[in-house]
């Protein structure tokens, strides 16, 4: 007899199996073994005719969910039951969070063990932690199970009730989600802010001042601060409407003429130091990583998406390198603190070690402080070089290691200095320049780690030194320059800043953010432009309908409130069914989701999909159609909406101005403007507007088509540069565009040809499979071989501009020995060894996947049975006997307490 331990993944099972003795058999559940039916094919016949059968939730009977074992999991569940027959104890060792607790309960309820059941939990996969967890099991926490089940039911009710409304009133195939729709709204609202934004220009004066020969560093920069006691306007002085905020009497708004006149009036001025203010500078270390801060920093520093970060972190956790990566806690165990402090002493010396260990209180509401922050595993941290890791796993481990060690180091200290310089202009104005500096005398934790910035501000370790001037000292201006600026619209969200915004609004949970990012991108509501998240016009239609007809469900406050309620359920302080009933049926003044859906009234789909371009007087509207967005405008005779033109897919909504719309209407997709004849080929060159914007191409001669009308040669095409227009492009410019791609030269070391090309996402260089972005379109024609080689000599930057190839080779499979590659298939990316195919999971990505992970996915696929062989052409189908229909193995889940009574321990029946 033996003890059966069940975890979620095969990689985790292999690692844990090595730490437990021969008395233990460790097997994985391969994720969830049971869930609500995913579609009509999975829904058992016995509930299809029920009023609630489509949702598989009996809303009139305590919101009882109807769970099924998916078809691809049935053989594995049978395997687990077989292993359980030979076991005298069952250890459920899934992750210690709500989802992990729910997986453990589903295993308990489906396997129906007749042996004692233990709940085994741990935060890191090390020998000591695993053995301690086996020796100290706990009971199943039914409050966590109910909270996770409530979340699953809420999401099902929301999606299954609201999505059909979108299908009928916006477009078929759309989906709504309790959190994903709110995340989409954030992106749309930010784009609306950008659309409403009006640019304001302002000027100031920058100076370089000379403190004199007595100072070793005599030159320092300063910027105009005030004129006659009134502050000089900066970017923050203007509102989104382009107007000055507050009283105009408090701010001086300089234009070019005023700034240049001031520079001229200050040419002979000697400035006096009017004040010197010095303050101690102190910066405390950053807290250790939790899920969201890891996702944000990995995006800033490594260019990882949220899903890539979680996929790589999952591999590190399962192989024993880091602690559990889904956590909202910044707490470190005593063991971890001791390990970090030990490495501070070893690597940086005792001067960098504080007298007492540092502790960090989580700022996240309802954070589970029993969990730990994300840190290197073990009681002695391995340095990145000691891990043997490579690639993305090495880079992410290094980030986690540096952050953890830095969290136990001393503060950075120094001095900040602010200087004010005053003088009188020849024209009579009293002006004040401001200069600021910072000197770090002791770098402390900054020696190990500096956090990235989303706003482009100065890094924490940035120093600016000023000469040691004193009040009353005279300084002269070595140079003064009038400097013009324009205000900028609010920055679009990136994955990192959207995750930060969701967390600050207390919407969703850390473990859900990666999936949310993947959903809003995958559903076509949002796309990436570089790292920025840009909403499609389709998202505007969806958000408009939800805001107008489901205002409570799409509100930021309500979504955050639901997280509080789920936390209350997890703590045993609220009843699951009462909260679900209020959400679905309503209570008092609260209107439930069911009532909203059943009493929607008339919704005009055309109105939901129509948005004015500019003000109503423009007479131009954008509409979201079945095949994409398009603009409609008045015809030449003034008739309303007589003209129509498609809007390019990659044109951001805030760039669709009235002028741009008129340009599109003047050159609708499909219409051609002849530019002239190519003197070399004799072909006619035309300008057109296409799905991805304006471009030029050549018309082939009739002789260049075969009998079926198919072109024998591919016509050359070239996208117009950003500063070009279909109205003004010339034949010479068109021929220049058609000359691309241009051969820049050959790499002298490899012999590979380097070409300059223009793509959908901008200009770039290509050498074999290695692409590098260029900073301007003009470089396509001017870049030299020497400059190209200098670009390739730099480390490759991550992100859309340098995205990895969609297919990649990983190496030989450890089981079959066949080469494993990543391919793009009809239903997404997958790995294959030539015989078995395994689809990448939601947390996997082409960029992050490793041979080890691919081998694990293929192993899971092999466990499901032989690979299907495609039938040979011409082979006759054998007459197969029709098998009698089997009764559905799925059955309604018994109440939790009833299921728990079947175990010899009473763990499942108790509430912690």
N, C-alpha and C positions, 0 to 999 in steps of 0.2 A: 504493500500500500504506500501511497505518496501524498504529498500536498500539492494541489493544483493552484498555480498562480496565474491569473489572467490580467494582462495589461492591454493597452490599445494597439501598439504597433509591433511588427516583427523585429525592428531594430532595437526597440526598447526591451523586448523579450530576450533577445540574444545577449544584450549587455547585462541585464539583471540575472539571467540564467548562470552567467559566469561567477556571480557573487554568492549564490545560494548553493547549498550542498546537494548531494545525490537524492536527498529525500524530497526535493522539490522538482516539479515539472512546470516550466514557464511557457505559456502560450499566449498569443495575442488574439484580441477580438477583431482585429483589423478595423478599428474605428467603431462606429455605431453598428449594433447588430439588429436594431429595430427602430422604426420611425413611423410617422404617419404616412399613408399611401401618397406616392408622388404623382399619381395620375389615375385615370380611369382603368388602365391595364393592371395596376397594382391594387385596385379597390375590390375586395371580395364581393361576390354577387349578393351575399346575404344582407349587405348594408346599402347597396346601390339604390334601392328603391326607398330608402329612408329619407325623410326631409333633410337630414343632416349628413347623408351619405357622401355627398360631394366633398365636404370639408373633413369627414371622418371624425367629427367632434359632436357628441350629443349635447347640444347647448341646453336642452330642456331637462337633462338628467345630470346636473352637477358638472357640466362641461367635461364629460367623460371622453377621453381620447380613444380612438380605435387604432392600435398599433399593429403593424405587420412586419414580418421579416422579409426584407427584399429578396427577390429571386436569386440574386448573385451572392447572397449571404446564407442561404439555407443549408448548403453543403458544409459550410464552415461551422454553423451552429450545431449540426449533427456531429461534427468532429469534436467540438467542445463537450457535448453531452457524452460522447464515447469516452473521452479522457476523464470526465467526472466520475464515471462508473468505477474507475480504478483508483479513485482518490478517497482518502479518509478525512480530508479537510479542503475547503475552498477559500482561497485568498483573492479578494477583488482588489487589484492594485492599480486602478485607473487614477488619473490625475486628481489632485485634491482641489477641484473647483466645482462649480455647479454642474458643468457639462460632464466632468469626470464622475461626479457623484450620480448623475442621472444614468450614465452608461453602466455603472456598477449595479444600479437598481434594475435596469432592463436585463442585465445578465442574470441577476438573481431571479427575476420574475419569469424569464424565459427558460432557464435551465432547471429551475425547481429542484435545487439540491436537497438531498436527504442527509447530508453530512454538515457538521458545523461550518459556519460561514464567518470569515474574518474580513474586516475592511482594513487594508494595508495602505498607508499613505507615506509619502516622502516628498521632499522638495528638490533633491539632487540624487543623481544615480552614481553613487560611490559605494564601495563595499561596506563601509561602516554604516552609511545611511540606510542601505537596503537591509542589512542584517538587523539594525535597530528597529526598522519598520516591521519586519517579520516577527520580532520578539514583542512588539508593543502595538498590536492591532487595536482598532477602535470599532465603534458601531457605525452602521450606515446612518448618515444624517438625512432624515426624511424632509427636514425643512429646506435643505439645499435642493433636494430632488423636486419638491413641490415648486420652488422658485424657478428652477430650470424648465419644468413642465409648463408653468404659467407663461413663461417667456415664449415657449414654442407654440402654445395655444394662441396667445395674443398675436403672434406673427402670422399664424395660419388664418385666424379670423380676419385680420386686417387685409392680408394679401388676397384671400379668396373672396372677400366681399367687395373690396375697392377695385381690384384689377379688372373685373368684368365691366365696371363703369368706364374705365379708361379704354377698354376694347371698343365699347359702343360709341363713346363720345370723342375719342381722340384718334386712336389707331389700334388695330388688332395686334395681339402679341405683346402688349406692354405689361409691365408689372408694377405694383405698388408695394411698398414695404414700410413697416412702422418706423424704422430708423433710416432706411435708405432714402425714402422720400424726403425726410427732413434734411438729410445731408445734401440731396440734390437741390432742395430749396435754398440752402446756404450758398451754394455755388451760383444759383440763378440770382439771388438777391445781391450778391457781390457784383455780378455782371450788370444788373440794373443800376447799381451805384456808379459803375463806370460809364454806363450809357447816359446817365443824368449829369455826369461830371462836365464842367466847363473849364477849359484851361485859362489860367491867369498868368500873366507875365509880371515879373518884378526884377529889379536890379539892386545890386549892392556894390560895395567896394572892397576888394581884397588888397591887403598890403603886406610887404615884407619890410620889417623894421630892423634897424641897426642899433644895438645897445652900446656900441663903442669898443675901443681897443682893450679896455680893462677887463673885458669878459672874454673867456676862452671861446665860448660859443656865442657869438655876437648877433647873428641873424635869427630872426624868429617870425612866424606868420601871425597876422591879425586880420580881423574882419570888422567892417563897420557895424557898430552896435546901435548908436543913437545919433540923432541930429536935433540940436536945440532941446535936448531932454526927452524927445519922443523916440520910441523904439523904431528901428528900421524894419519894414515888413519882410517876413520870411515865408516859406511855404506854408507853415502852420497858421499864418495870419489869415488865410483865405478859406472860405467854405467851398463845398462841392459845386456851388453855383458860380464860382469864380469871383465872388465879391468878398471884400474885406469883412471879417467878423468883428463884432463889437463896434465901439465908437471909432470913427475915422480920425478923430482928433488925437487919439492915443498912439497912432501909428503913422509913420512916414512911408508912403508908397512911392518909391523912386522909379522913374522910367529911365530909358537910356539917356535921354537928354539931360535929366537931372543928375544922374550918376556921373556922366562924363564931365558936366560942369563942376561938380564937387571935386573930382580928381584934379581938374585944372586949378581950382581954387586952393588946393592943398599942396601944390608943388613946392612952395617955399616954407611950408609950416614945419616948425620944430615941435615935437610932441612931448608932453610931460607924463610921467607915470603918476596917475592919480590915485591908484589903489593897488595893493598886492594882497591877495587873500590866499593863505595856504591852509590846507586841511589835510589831516591824515587820511590816507587811502587804505582801505581794508576790504578784501574780497574773500568770502568764505567758499569752501569747496562746494561743488555741485553734489546733490544727493545721488546715491547709486541709482542705476537704471530701474525703472518699472516699464511695463509694456509700451506705453505711449511715448515716453521720453526716449526709449530705445529706437522706436520707429522713426521719430522725428530726427534724432541725431544720425541714424544710419542713412536717412534720406539726404541730410545736409552734407555729411562727410563722405559717404560711400556711394551716393546716388541710388540707393536701394529703394524700391517701392515698398509699401507696407507689407504686401504679401510676400515679397522676396525676403524681407527681414525676418518675418515669422517662419518662413520655410527653412532658412539657414539656421535660425535659432532653435527650431525643432530638432534638426539634425545634431546640433551641438549638445542639446539637452539629452537626447536619447542615447548619445554615445558617451555621456558622463563628463562633458567638459564644462557645462554651466548648470545653474539651478533652473527651476521651472520658469519658463519665459512668459507665462500669462499671469501677471500679478499687478496689483495696483498699490503694492506696499514698497516703501523705501527702507524697511527694517533690515538690518544685518544681524545674524546670529552672533553670539559671543565667539564661536569658532571662526566665523568669517572675519570678524573684526580683528581677532588675534592674527589670522593669516595675512590680512592686509597690512597691519602695523609691522609685522615681521618683514614684509617685502619693502616697506618704506625704509626701514632701517638698513636693510641689505643693499638696496639700490640707490638710495639718496642720502643716507646717513642720519644720525640721530637728530641733527639740527632741523630736519623736516618733519619730525614726529611730535605731535602734540602730547602734553603730559597725560591727558585723559582720552580715552576712546571717544569718537564722535558718534552721536546718535541723531537720527533723522526721523521726524514725525511726518507722516504722510499728509499731504494737502488734499488728497482725494477723499471726497465724502464717502463714508461707509467703507473705507479701505479695510481689507482683511489683514490686520496687523499680525495674525498668526503666520501669514505667509512671509517669505523673504523677498528682498529685492533681487533683481537678476545679477548674478555674480559668478565668478569662476567657482567650480565645485571643489569640494574637498576641504581638509583642514590645513592644507598648505597649497597655495595657488601655484599652478604651473605658469611660467612666463610664456608668451606666445611662441618663442623659439623652442621651448621644451615640449610643446604639444604635438609636433609633427604634422600639424594642419597645413593646408595650402588653400589658395584661392579665396573665395568669398567666406568660407568658414574661418580661415585664419584672420581675415580682416575684421570680421564681426567679433570674434573672440578677443582680438587685440583691443577693440574699442571698449568692450565690456570690462576687460582686465584693467585697462588704463583708468577707466572711470571709477572702478571699485577701489583701486589702490589710492587714487587721488582723493577719494572721499574721506580717507583717514590721515590726510596730511595737514600741515599747518596752513593758516590763512596766508594769502599774499598781502604784503604790506608795502606802503610807500607814501607818497605825498602828491596831492593834487594842488595845482596853483592856478589862480585866476587873476589876470592882470588887466587893468583898464588904462588906456592911453588917451589923453585928451589934447585937443588943439583947436585953434581957430582958423577957419578958411579965409582966404583973401576977400571973399564975398560976404563975410560976417557970420557965418554959421559956426556954432560950437559943436564939434563932432567928437565922438568917443569911439575908439576901436577896442575890441575885446580880443584877448589872447588867452588860451588855456593850455595847460600842460599836465603831464602825469609822469612821475618817475617811480618805478617799482624798485624798492631797495631790497626786498626779499620776495622771491617768486613763489615760495611755498608750493601749494598744489599745482600752480600753473606750470611748474617744472615738468609735471607728468601729463597734464591734460588741460586743454582749452576748449570750451564748448563753442559750437558753430552758431551763427546768427542767421535768422531768416530775413531780417530787415535791412541787411547790408551795413549795419552799424559797426563801430569799432570793436575789435576783439578785446577780451578782457586783459590780454597781455600786451596790448598796444601801448607804447610809450611815446610821449612828445615832450622833449626837453626845452625849457625856457632858460634864458640867462638869469642870473640871480640879481635882477633889478630891484631897486627900492623905491618907495614912494618919494616923488620929487625929482627922480632922475630924468634927464633929458635923452630922448631918442629921436632919430631921424628916420624918415621913410625912404628906404632904398628903392622901392618900387610901389606904385599904386595903380590898380587896374579896375576899370568898371566891368562888372560881371553880370551878365543877364541869365535869368532862370525862368523856367516854366513849372507850374505846379503839376503834379502827377496824380492820376486817378488812383483809387485804392488798389493795391496789388491783388491780383487773382490768387485764389488759394492754390497751394501745392498740396500733395498728399500729406506732407509733414504739418503744414499750417492748418489744414482741414481737420486732421486728427487732434491737433492742439485746441482748435475751436470747439470741436465736439466735446472734448474732455472738460474744457472750461465751462461749457454750458451744461455739463453733467448729462449729456445725451449718449446713450449706448454704454457699452462696457469695453475695457481694454481688449478683451479677447475677440470682440466683434469688428473692430475697426478695419482690419485687413480685408475681411470679407465684404464690408460695406464699400470700400474703395473699389474692389474688384467688381462688385455688382453695378455700381453707377457707371463705371467705364464699360463693362461688358454689355449692359443693356442699351448702350448708345445714348444715354442722357448727357454724358460728359465725355470729352476727349482731351488728350494732352497736347499742349503746344509747348514744346520743351518740357519743363516740369510743371508748368501752370495748368490748372484744370479749367477748361472752357466749356460752358454748357451749349449743347445743341439747341436749336429753336424748339425742337420737340420737347425738351425739358421745360421750356417756358409754358407750353400748352398744358403739360401735365401739372405743373405747379399751380397754374392759374385755376384749373378745375378743382384741385384739392383745396386751395385757399378759399375759393368761393363756396364750395359745397361741403367740405370736411374741415372747417376752420380749426376745430379743437384738435382733431387727430393730426393735423400737420403743424400745429403750433410748437414752437421750441419749448415753451414752459410745460405743456402737457406731456411731451415726450420725456423731458427730464423728470417730471413728477412720476411717470410710470416706472422709471428706474428706482426711485425712492420706494415705491410700493413693492417692487420685486425684492429690494433689499429687506424690507419689512417682513415679507413672506419668508425669505431665507433665514431671518432671525426669529421666526416663530411668532411675530407680533401682529401679523395680519393674516386673514383667511384667504386662501387662494380663490375659492369659488365666489366670495363676496366681491373681490376686486374684478374678477372676470365678468361677473354679472353687471357691475356698474359700467364697465367698458362696453359691453355688448348690448345690454338691455337698457342701460341708463338708470338714473335714480334721482328723484326730486327734480331739480332744475337741469340736471345733466341729461342731455339727449344721447342715447346709445347709438352705436354704430349701425345696428340692425334697422333702427327707425330712420336714420339718415339715408341708408341705401334704399329702403322701401318707399320713402316719401321724397325722392329727389326732385320730382316735378320735371318741368321741361328744361333741358339743357341744349342749347344751340351749338352743335359741334363746330359750325363755321365761325361762330363768335369766339369760341374757345381757342381757335387756331389762327385768329387774325390779330395782328399787332400793327399800329400805325408807325410809319417811319417818319421821324421828326414830329412836327405838330400836325394836327388834322388838316391844316390848310395845304399841306404838301400834296394831298390827293394820292399818296402812295401808301400801300399797305403791304406788309409781309404776311404770307399765309404758310402754314405748315401743311403740306399735302402728303398724299400717300407715298410719293416718290421723293420727298424732300421739300425743303423750303423754297419759296419763289416769291417774287415781288410783282405786284399789279399796280399799274399807274394809268393816268389819262392818255388817250390816244392823241394823234396830231390834231384831230378835230375837237379835242376837249372832252370827248366822251369818257365817262368814268370807267376806270379799270379795263380799258380797251387793249392795253399792252401787258404782256407777261414775260418774265425772264427768271430763269433758275438762279438761285443764290449758291455760289460755290460752297462745298461742304466745309472747307477749311477757313471760311471767312468768319471771324469771331463776331458775335452779335453787336458788340460795342463799336465795330468798324463799319457797320451798315448805316452810313449817313445818307441824307437825302441826295447828296451829290453822287455817292457810290451807287445808290439805287437807280438814279437817272442814267448813270453810265451803263449799268446792267440792262436797263430797259432799251437803251439806244443800241445795244449790241447783244441781243438775246442769244442764248445758246443755240447753235445750229446755223445761225446766219453767218455768212462769210463776207469779209471785206477784202477785195483784191488789192494787193500792194504793188504788184509788178511781176516781172519775169526774172528768174535766176539766170544771169548771163552765162553760167557754166553749164547748166542742165537744160535750160529752156523751159523748165516747169514754172507754172504760175504760183506765186507765193501769196497766201491769204492769212488774214487775222481772224480769229474766232474766239468766242467765249464758251468755255466748257465747264464741266462739273467741278474741276479744281481751279477754275479761274481762267483768265485770258491767256491765249497762246497763239503762236504762228505755226503754220505747217505748209507743205507743198502739195499741189494737186498733181496726181499722176496722169500720164497720158493714157489714152484708151488702149494703146498697144501694151501697156504695162499691167493689164488685167488678163486673167485666163478666161476660158470659155464660160466658166461658172461665175465670173464676176469677182474672183478673188485676186487681190493684188499680188503680183509676183515679187515685188520689192516693198519694203516697209518705208512709208514716207517719213521724212525727218520732221520732228516737232521741237518746239522750244517754248517754255513758259516765259511770259513777259516779266521783266524785273519789276520791283515794287514801284520804282519811279517812272514806269512806262504806262501808257494808256492806249487802248484800242483806237481812240480818236486821233492820236498824234503819232503813232509808230510809223516809221519810214521803212522803205524796202531795205536800205543799208543796215538799219538796226535789226530787222528781221533776219537778214542773211547772217549777221553776226551771231544771233541767238542760235540759228540752225547749224552753225559751225561747231557747237558744243556736242559732245564732250571734247575738250582740247587736251592733247597729249603734252604734259608739262615736261616730261623727260623720263629717264630710267634711273632707278636706284642703283648707284655704282657698286653696292655690296651684293645685292641679290639679283640685280638685272630686271626686277619687276618694273613694269611700266606704271607711271603715275599719271592719272588723268584728273582734270578739273571738270566737275559736272554740276548741273543744276537739278535739284530734286524737289519733291513736294514740300519738304521741310527746310529747304534752303540750299545754298551752295556748299559743296564739299569736295574733298579729294578722295580718290580711290586708288589703292595699291593692292592688288589681289583681292582678299576679303576684308582688308583693313580700311575703314573709312574714317575721315577726319573732317570736322566742320570748318568752314571758312567764315570769316567775320563779315564779309561784304560780297555782294554779287559782282562788283567790279573786279575782284581778285580772280574771277574765273578767266579773265583775259590778260591780267597783268602779273600774276604770281609767277616767280621764277623757280627753277629747279632747286636752287639753293634755299629759297624760302620754304618750299615744300618739304625738303629734307629736314629743315629746322622744326617744322610742325610735327613731323613723324618722330623726331628725336624726343619730343615731350611725352610724358606719361599719358596714356589714353584716358580721356574723361568719360564718365558714365552719363547716362541720360539718353533722351531720344536722339540727340544729334550724333551720338556714337553708339547707338544700340547694337547689341550683338546680333549676329546672323540668326534668323529664325530656326535653322537646323544646326545641329552640332553633333560631333562624334565624341563619345565618352570613354571608349576603351572596351576591353574584352569582358563579357559577363562571367562572373566567378563560377556559375553553374554550368552554362552551356559552352562557354569559351568563345562564343560568337561575338562579333563586334556589336556594341550597343550604340544606337543613334537616336536622336530626337527628331521627330517628324511632325509636320503640320497636317492634320487630317480634317475631315469634314466636320467632326465634332470637337475639334480642339487639338492641342499638341499632345503627343504621346511618345513613349519610348518603346523600342522594339529591338529584339535580337534576331529578327528574321523569321522567327516561328511564333513567338508570343508578342502581343501588343498590350501595353498598359497605359491608360490615359493618365495624364498628370492631374493631381488633385488640386483643389482650390488654393492650397497654400504653396503649391509648387510653381515654379516659373522656369522658362527656358534658360534665363540668365543664371539662376541659382542652382539648378539641378546638378547633382554630382553622379558619378558612376555608382557610388554606394547607395544613393537614394533610388536610382534607376533599377539597380539589382533588387532592391527591396520591393519596388512596385511589380517587377516581373515575377518575383517569388510569390507575391500575393496572387497574381494572375494565374500562375501554374497551379496553385492550391485549389483553384476553382474547376480544374479539369483540363482535358486536352484542348489545344487550339483548334478552332474550326477550320477545316480545309475547304477551299472553294471548289465547287464542282467543275469537272473538266467539260470543255465545250463539246456538245454533241452527246454527252452521256445521258442515258435515259434515266428518268426518275423511277426509282423502284416503288411499287405500289405498297404503301405502308398501311398497316392496319390502324384504324382510328382507335386510339386508346380511350378507354372510358374516362370521363371527366372525374378528376379527383376532387374531393371536398377540400375547400380552402383550409390550409393549415393555420391560417390566421384566425385568431379568436379574440374576443373582447378581453381587454386586460382586466383582471380582477382588481378589486380595490387594493390599495397598497398594503393595508394592514392584513388583509386576508392572505395576500401572497407571502407576507413576512412570516405568518404563523407556520408555514410549511417548512421553515428552517428549524433545525434543532436548537439553534441559538435564537434569541428573540431580538436580535440586532435590528432587523428591518422594521420591527413594529414600534420601536422606541423613537422618541424624538429627543435629539440632543439638547 
